[in-house]
Amino acid sequence: MAAGKEQKQAPERLLTQEQEALLALYLQKLDSYFEELKASDAIQVEIETQHLKKILHT
């Protein structure tokens, strides 16, 4: 019975507060990077579309 109690007393947190803060900052930076990447892709598509329109209309 004592062994069962010891197994249930696992730590509630896997990361320290400092690690959680670093992870949150990392995820925020990663989200920002992906947003910028999506925006640059959209701009690239727009540039290519305008270029193709120009080729087709000349």
N, C-alpha and C positions, 0 to 999 in steps of 0.2 A: 504494500500500500504506500510506503514511503517513496518508492521509486516512481510511482505514478504522480505523486505531488511534485517531485523534482522536475519531471518532464513538462508539467503544466506551467511551471514558473519560468517560461522562456522570456527573454527580454521583449518588452512591448515595442521598442523602437529598433530599427535596423541601423539607422544613421544617427549621428550626433546632430545637434542643432547647426553646427558649423557646416557639416556635410550637406544637410538639407538646404541650407542657404546657398551653398555653392551649386548644388544640383538645380535649384530654382533659377539661379542666375544663368547657368549653362542652358537650361531649357528656354529661358527668355531670349538669350542670344541666338539659339538655334531657330526658334520661331521667327525671329527678326530676319535671320539669314534666308529662310525659306520664303518669307514674304517678299524680300528683295529679289530673290531668284524668280518667283512667279511674276513680279512686275517687269523684270528685265525680259522674260520670255514673252510677255504680252507686247512689250515695245518692239521686240525683234519681229514678232508676227506682223505687227502693224507696218513696220518698215518694209518687210518682204511683200506684204499685200500691196502697199502703195507702189513699190517698184514694179510688181507684175502688172498692176493697172496701167502704169505709165508705158510699159512695153506693149501691152495689148492695144492701147489707144493711139499709138503712133504708127 
